[in-house]
């Protein structure tokens, strides 16, 4: 009975993981654009629509400063 020898040579793919870099770049761009849009719509401006009214009264001195 004869032996069968199968030799598999690896493919010559020079991909280097570029598809992974493209996916990562797209995700980073989506996060940046989403953050800018959320900032412009006011999701990070909670004090912008505040109705708090703070009034401060500074009293005048009772006696004027001494003069020489």
PESULTA-V541388 format. One record per residue. N is the residue number from 1. RES is the residue in one small letter. NEAR is the number of other ideal C-beta (glycine too) atoms within 8 Angstrom. Layout:
BEGIN
n/res/near
N/RES/NEAR
N/RES/NEAR
END
This chain:
BEGIN
n/res/near
1/x/2
2/x/3
3/x/4
4/x/4
5/x/4
6/x/4
7/x/4
8/x/4
9/x/4
10/x/4
11/x/4
12/x/4
13/x/4
14/x/4
15/x/6
16/x/4
17/x/6
18/x/7
19/x/7
20/x/7
21/x/8
22/x/8
23/x/8
24/x/8
25/x/8
26/x/8
27/x/8
28/x/8
29/x/8
30/x/8
31/x/8
32/x/8
33/x/8
34/x/8
35/x/8
36/x/8
37/x/8
38/x/9
39/x/9
40/x/6
41/x/6
42/x/8
43/x/6
44/x/6
45/x/7
46/x/6
47/x/5
48/x/6
49/x/7
50/x/6
51/x/4
52/x/4
53/x/4
54/x/4
55/x/4
56/x/4
57/x/4
58/x/4
59/x/4
60/x/4
61/x/6
62/x/3
63/x/4
64/x/4
65/x/5
66/x/4
67/x/3
68/x/2
END
